Amino acid sequence: MPRQHSLKGRRIAVLAADGFEKVELVMPLRALRRTGADVHVVSLRHGRIRGMNLHLPATRVGVDRTISETDPGEYDGLLVPGGFIGPDLLRQSAEVRAFVRAFVASGRPVVTLCHGPWVLASAGALAGRTLTSWPGIRDDVVNAGATWLDRPVVRDGNLTTSRGPQDMAAFVPAMLDAFTPSSPQPQRMIGDDGSDPQRDAPPGLAITALRASPKPSAVAVVAVVGVGVVAGVRRRSRGPAPGADLHRGSHPGTSSRASGSPDAA
């Protein structure tokens, strides 16, 4: 019989950015709210962030707070959905990295899946941990000092992880268990021979989705080209970058390397 969960009074932060995997945010969000949890979507900006269905644009989700106005101490747990794009944007934010480290250091539950562990790796929070993830980032996880297991769900103390959309049926109840106050934290899981090996091929889920992709529309192509043109115009309008050799044209043969510029590497 499935375990009944009550998260009434518990506050959960969902850390996501544009490019998050839609099912990995929407399904857990609904499950958490059904159990009475108070859930806030925290992101890099205000407004509505764009979800993805693997590589295709999906619907947007509203942001409750930005990372700069959010105190991690206000929350009882953290959920970091995956996706090919969102976690890559998050991991480049110093505020996000500090936010994640605060949860890990306090021992509060952290739940993530798919590419979400990228964020923890950049926060320096994976050394000595055991987890799973999207198989494609297995080496990133191992290089961050963790043991990687190819399993639907792995729980190591306060860290619960899953591989991706293909494991949602196992992930959602494991997430609810992790966020339930009375849920015991299991002993650290360690693979018998360390990390599981790399896979021999990408997940069929991704290959099938890419094969069925629609052809790019003329509108999309024009939009991408337009963004590049605008960015180029803005760079030119700002003039040369700081540290550029403004006299190179009047002093033939002079280079930034010869001038001893700290940017010459």
C-alpha positions in Angstrom: 0.0 0.0 0.0 1.5 3.4 -1.0 2.6 5.5 1.9 0.5 8.5 2.8 2.4 11.8 3.0 1.5 15.1 4.7 3.7 18.0 4.1 1.4 20.6 5.5 3.5 23.4 7.0 6.6 22.4 5.0 8.1 25.0 2.7 9.9 23.7 -0.4 12.0 25.8 -2.8 12.0 24.7 -6.5 15.1 26.1 -8.2 14.6 26.4 -11.9 15.5 28.6 -14.9 14.5 28.9 -18.5 15.0 25.6 -20.3 13.9 23.4 -17.4 12.4 20.0 -18.2 8.7 20.6 -17.9 7.6 17.2 -16.6 10.4 17.3 -13.9 9.0 20.5 -12.5 5.2 20.3 -13.1 4.6 16.8 -11.8 6.6 17.1 -8.6 5.1 20.6 -8.0 1.6 19.2 -8.2 2.4 16.2 -6.0 3.9 18.5 -3.4 1.0 20.9 -3.3 -1.5 18.0 -3.1 0.3 16.9 0.1 -0.1 20.4 1.6 3.4 21.8 1.0 4.0 25.5 0.4 6.1 25.6 -2.7 7.9 28.5 -4.3 9.5 28.5 -7.7 12.8 30.4 -7.4 14.6 31.5 -10.5 17.2 34.0 -11.9 14.5 36.5 -13.0 10.9 37.5 -12.5 8.1 36.6 -14.8 7.4 33.3 -16.4 10.2 30.9 -17.4 10.1 28.6 -20.4 9.9 24.9 -20.0 11.1 22.2 -22.4 10.0 18.8 -23.5 13.5 17.4 -24.0 14.6 19.6 -26.9 11.3 21.2 -27.8 9.8 24.4 -26.2 6.9 23.8 -23.8 4.7 26.0 -21.7 5.9 28.5 -19.1 5.8 28.5 -15.4 5.4 31.5 -13.1 8.3 32.5 -10.8 7.5 33.3 -7.2 10.8 34.8 -6.2 14.2 35.5 -7.7 17.3 34.0 -6.2 18.6 37.4 -5.1 15.5 38.0 -2.9 15.3 34.5 -1.4 16.7 33.3 1.9 17.4 29.6 1.9 16.8 29.5 5.7 13.1 30.0 5.0 12.7 26.6 3.4 12.6 23.0 4.7 13.8 21.4 1.4 15.1 22.1 -2.1 14.1 20.6 -5.4 16.2 21.2 -8.5 14.6 19.9 -11.8 16.7 19.0 -14.7 16.7 19.7 -18.4 19.4 20.3 -21.0 19.4 24.1 -20.6 18.1 25.2 -17.2 20.7 23.7 -14.9 23.5 25.0 -17.1 22.2 28.5 -16.6 21.7 28.0 -12.9 25.2 26.6 -12.3 26.8 29.8 -13.6 25.1 32.0 -10.9 27.2 32.6 -7.8 24.0 33.3 -5.9 22.5 29.9 -6.9 25.7 28.1 -5.9 25.6 29.7 -2.5 21.9 28.9 -2.1 22.5 25.2 -2.8 25.5 25.0 -0.5 23.4 26.4 2.3 20.9 23.5 2.0 23.6 20.8 1.7 25.6 22.2 4.7 22.5 22.3 6.9 21.5 18.7 6.2 18.1 19.7 4.9 16.7 17.4 2.1 17.9 18.2 -1.4 16.1 16.4 -4.3 17.3 16.6 -7.9 17.2 14.6 -11.1 18.4 14.5 -14.7 20.9 17.4 -15.3 20.1 19.0 -12.0 23.3 17.5 -10.3 25.3 19.9 -12.6 24.2 22.6 -10.2 25.4 20.7 -7.2 28.7 19.9 -8.9 29.4 23.6 -9.5 28.4 24.3 -5.9 31.1 21.9 -4.8 28.5 19.8 -3.0 29.1 16.3 -4.6 32.4 15.2 -3.2 32.0 11.9 -1.3 28.3 11.6 -2.2 26.5 8.7 -4.0 23.9 9.6 -6.6 22.4 9.1 -10.0 21.6 11.5 -12.9 21.0 11.7 -16.6 23.5 9.2 -17.9 25.1 11.8 -20.2 26.5 13.7 -17.2 27.9 10.6 -15.4 31.5 11.7 -16.0 30.7 15.3 -14.7 29.4 13.7 -11.5 32.3 11.4 -11.0 34.8 14.2 -11.8 33.1 16.2 -9.0 34.1 13.5 -6.6 30.9 11.5 -6.4 30.0 7.8 -6.9 27.5 7.4 -9.8 24.9 4.6 -9.9 22.7 3.8 -12.9 19.5 3.3 -10.9 16.0 4.9 -11.1 16.4 6.5 -7.7 19.4 6.8 -5.3 19.1 8.2 -1.8 22.2 9.1 0.1 21.4 10.8 3.4 19.7 14.1 2.7 20.4 13.8 -1.1 17.8 12.1 -3.3 18.4 11.8 -7.1 16.9 10.2 -10.2 17.9 9.8 -13.8 15.2 11.7 -15.7 11.7 11.8 -17.1 11.8 8.0 -17.7 11.9 7.5 -13.9 9.1 9.8 -12.8 7.0 7.0 -11.4 9.7 6.1 -9.0 11.0 9.6 -8.4 7.8 11.4 -7.2 7.2 9.0 -4.2 10.9 9.1 -3.4 10.8 12.9 -3.4 7.8 12.9 -1.0 9.6 10.5 1.3 12.6 12.7 1.3 10.6 15.8 2.2 8.5 14.1 4.9 9.9 15.0 8.4 9.4 11.6 9.9 11.1 9.8 7.0 14.3 8.1 8.1 17.5 8.9 6.2 19.1 5.8 4.9 22.7 5.0 5.3 25.0 6.2 2.6 24.8 4.0 -0.5 28.1 3.0 -2.1 28.4 0.8 -5.2 30.2 -2.4 -4.7 32.8 -1.5 -7.3 32.6 2.3 -7.1 30.7 4.0 -9.9 28.7 2.1 -12.5 30.3 2.2 -15.9 29.5 4.6 -18.7 26.6 3.5 -20.9 27.3 2.2 -24.4 24.7 4.4 -26.0 22.5 7.4 -25.2 19.0 6.8 -23.8 16.5 5.8 -26.4 14.1 8.4 -25.1 16.3 11.2 -26.3 17.3 9.6 -29.6 13.6 8.9 -30.5 12.6 12.4 -29.7 15.3 14.0 -31.8 14.5 11.8 -34.7 10.9 12.9 -34.6 11.8 16.6 -34.4 9.9 19.0 -36.7 11.9 20.8 -39.4 13.0 24.3 -38.3 10.6 27.0 -39.4 11.7 30.1 -41.4 10.6 32.2 -38.5 12.9 30.4 -36.1 15.9 30.7 -38.4 15.3 34.5 -38.9 14.9 34.9 -35.2 18.3 33.2 -34.4 20.1 35.2 -37.1 18.5 38.4 -35.9 19.7 37.8 -32.3 23.2 37.3 -33.6 23.1 40.5 -35.7 21.7 42.6 -32.8 24.4 41.2 -30.4 27.1 42.1 -33.0 25.8 45.6 -33.4 25.7 46.2 -29.7 29.3 45.0 -29.3 30.5 47.3 -32.0 28.6 50.3 -30.5 30.3 49.8 -27.2 33.7 50.1 -28.8 36.8 48.0 -28.1 36.9 45.7 -25.1 38.7 46.9 -22.0 42.4 46.2 -22.3 42.4 46.2 -26.1 45.5 47.6 -27.9 44.1 50.9 -29.2 47.4 51.8 -30.8 48.0 48.6 -32.7 47.3 50.2 -36.1 49.9 53.0 -35.5 52.5 50.6 -34.1 52.9 47.8 -36.6 54.1 44.5 -35.1 52.9 45.3 -31.6 50.8 42.7 -30.0 49.0 42.3 -26.7 51.4 39.5 -25.8 54.4 41.7 -26.4 52.9 44.5 -24.3 52.6 42.3 -21.2 48.8 42.7 -21.0 47.4 40.3 -18.3 44.8 39.2 -20.9 47.4 37.9 -23.2 47.4 34.2 -22.5 
